[in-house]
């Protein structure tokens, strides 16, 4: 349990940024950094993640099988991107620091606008395997993770295992 003002102070101290213009939804941009922000709470866990409040998860063990958990570093239930509404990250220093591959993550984190760093960023939503992924900017965790997977630095699970209904 932490107040928004204390959380903002923690983020300022950790990343040396100004959070004066922060509003709660802005925390979505910081989701890929939760492994560092909340490291004292997750130290004993194999994975950490985030999910939206308006989801119904069901029996996650039907999707998050021991095989998937053992053989993947980042798990997301969309086929072409990390899914902001629900993603899991292996709790390792490499994965927890992955967002830092964006050389201007501090600018993204302190921008008053939500910039979709946890999902799409400023680039095309769909990145096909044949695209030159290494030519894309690291302005989103999606591109950073796809590049790392292409370099065999991490194992991604990206499979559309969800039903999405928008009202």
Secondary structure per residue as TSV (DSSP state, phi and psi in degrees):
chain	resnum	aa	ss	phi	psi
A	1	X	-	360.0	122.1
A	2	X	-	-146.8	140.2
A	3	X	-	-74.0	159.0
A	4	X	H	-62.2	-39.5
A	5	X	H	-66.6	-38.7
A	6	X	H	-68.6	-37.0
A	7	X	H	-65.2	-42.4
A	8	X	H	-60.3	-40.9
A	9	X	H	-64.3	-41.0
A	10	X	H	-61.3	-42.9
A	11	X	H	-65.5	-42.2
A	12	X	H	-59.9	-45.9
A	13	X	H	-65.3	-41.1
A	14	X	H	-71.5	-43.7
A	15	X	H	-107.9	0.6
A	16	X	T	55.8	50.8
A	17	X	-	-127.5	168.8
A	18	X	-	-102.1	125.9
A	19	X	-	-111.0	21.6
A	20	X	T	-58.8	-33.7
A	21	X	T	-95.0	10.9
A	22	X	-	-65.2	144.2
A	23	X	-	-131.2	157.6
A	24	X	G	-52.9	-39.5
A	25	X	G	-64.6	-23.8
A	26	X	G	-59.7	-24.0
A	27	X	G	-59.0	-22.0
A	28	X	G	-59.3	-38.3
A	29	X	G	-62.3	-27.2
A	30	X	G	-90.1	-2.8
A	31	X	G	-50.2	-45.4
A	32	X	G	-62.7	-13.3
A	33	X	G	-99.7	2.8
A	34	X	H	-59.2	-29.3
A	35	X	H	-60.1	-31.5
A	36	X	H	-88.6	-43.0
A	37	X	H	-59.4	-39.8
A	38	X	T	-112.9	27.0
A	39	X	H	-58.2	-32.6
A	40	X	H	-69.3	-20.1
A	41	X	H	-90.6	-22.4
A	42	X	H	-110.0	6.8
A	43	X	T	-55.4	-32.3
A	44	X	T	-93.7	4.9
A	45	X	-	-106.6	148.1
A	46	X	S	-75.7	-33.2
A	47	X	E	-133.1	157.5
A	48	X	E	-137.3	161.4
A	49	X	E	-168.5	-170.3
A	50	X	E	-147.8	155.0
A	51	X	E	-153.7	155.6
A	52	X	-	-77.8	153.1
A	53	X	T	-73.2	-19.4
A	54	X	T	-96.4	24.5
A	55	X	-	-103.5	151.3
A	56	X	-	-112.8	115.3
A	57	X	-	-85.0	-36.6
A	58	X	-	72.7	-156.2
A	59	X	-	-84.4	94.4
A	60	X	G	-64.6	-23.2
A	61	X	G	-66.8	-17.3
A	62	X	G	-73.2	-23.7
A	63	X	T	-105.1	-41.1
A	64	X	S	-92.7	71.4
A	65	X	-	-73.4	160.2
A	66	X	H	-54.6	-36.6
A	67	X	H	-63.9	-44.9
A	68	X	H	-64.4	-45.7
A	69	X	H	-64.1	-38.5
A	70	X	H	-73.5	-31.0
A	71	X	H	-108.0	13.2
A	72	X	-	-139.6	148.0
A	73	X	S	-99.8	-32.2
A	74	X	E	-132.9	132.2
A	75	X	E	-123.2	127.7
A	76	X	E	-145.6	143.7
A	77	X	S	-99.3	43.7
A	78	X	S	-131.7	151.8
A	79	X	S	-84.0	-20.0
A	80	X	S	-124.6	2.9
A	81	X	S	-161.3	163.5
A	82	X	-	-73.8	135.9
A	83	X	-	-96.0	113.3
A	84	X	T	-54.2	-41.3
A	85	X	T	-65.2	-24.0
A	86	X	E	-162.7	115.2
A	87	X	E	-146.1	149.0
A	88	X	E	-121.9	142.7
A	89	X	E	-126.5	134.9
A	90	X	E	-64.4	136.3
A	91	X	-	-84.3	78.3
A	92	X	S	-129.7	155.3
A	93	X	H	-56.1	-40.9
A	94	X	H	-61.2	-49.2
A	95	X	H	-68.1	-41.3
A	96	X	H	-66.3	-24.4
A	97	X	T	-97.9	0.0
A	98	X	G	-56.0	-39.0
A	99	X	G	-59.0	-24.2
A	100	X	G	-69.4	-9.0
A	101	X	G	-68.9	-13.2
A	102	X	S	-83.9	109.1
A	103	X	T	-63.9	-16.6
A	104	X	T	-118.4	32.5
A	105	X	H	-58.2	-34.1
A	106	X	H	-63.1	-38.4
A	107	X	H	-64.7	-42.1
A	108	X	H	-63.2	-45.6
A	109	X	H	-64.0	-34.8
A	110	X	H	-95.5	-6.5
A	111	X	S	-62.1	138.9
A	112	X	S	-70.6	-19.1
A	113	X	S	-91.7	149.8
A	114	X	-	-73.3	124.2
A	115	X	-	-111.4	8.9
A	116	X	-	61.8	35.0
A	117	X	T	-62.7	-30.8
A	118	X	T	-76.6	-7.4
A	119	X	T	-138.3	-86.5
A	120	X	T	-101.7	-29.9
A	121	X	T	65.3	-151.9
A	122	X	T	-92.4	-1.2
A	123	X	S	-100.5	172.7
A	124	X	-	-51.2	135.2
A	125	X	S	-58.2	-44.3
A	126	X	-	-97.8	124.3
A	127	X	-	-116.0	110.2
A	128	X	-	-82.3	150.9
A	129	X	T	-56.0	-31.7
A	130	X	T	-79.1	-10.3
A	131	X	S	-68.3	156.6
A	132	X	-	-82.4	81.3
A	133	X	G	-61.0	-31.0
A	134	X	G	-70.9	-11.4
A	135	X	G	-89.0	-8.9
A	136	X	S	-81.9	151.5
A	137	X	-	-72.6	149.1
A	138	X	S	-84.6	50.3
A	139	X	-	-95.2	13.0
A	140	X	S	-154.2	149.7
A	141	X	H	-63.2	-27.7
A	142	X	H	-59.9	-50.1
A	143	X	H	-67.5	-41.7
A	144	X	H	-59.0	-46.4
A	145	X	H	-68.2	-41.0
A	146	X	H	-63.3	-40.4
A	147	X	H	-64.6	-44.4
A	148	X	H	-63.3	-39.2
A	149	X	H	-66.0	-40.5
A	150	X	H	-63.3	-28.4
A	151	X	T	-91.3	9.1
A	152	X	T	58.8	32.7
A	153	X	S	-91.6	-20.9
A	154	X	S	-152.5	164.8
A	155	X	-	-114.4	116.9
A	156	X	E	-97.2	139.6
A	157	X	E	-112.3	107.4
A	158	X	E	-125.9	100.0
A	159	X	-	-142.1	134.3
A	160	X	-	-75.1	88.8
A	161	X	-	-112.7	37.3
A	162	X	-	-140.0	159.4
A	163	X	-	-109.1	123.0
A	164	X	-	-112.6	124.4
A	165	X	-	-124.2	125.1
A	166	X	-	-113.5	128.3
A	167	X	-	-100.4	360.0
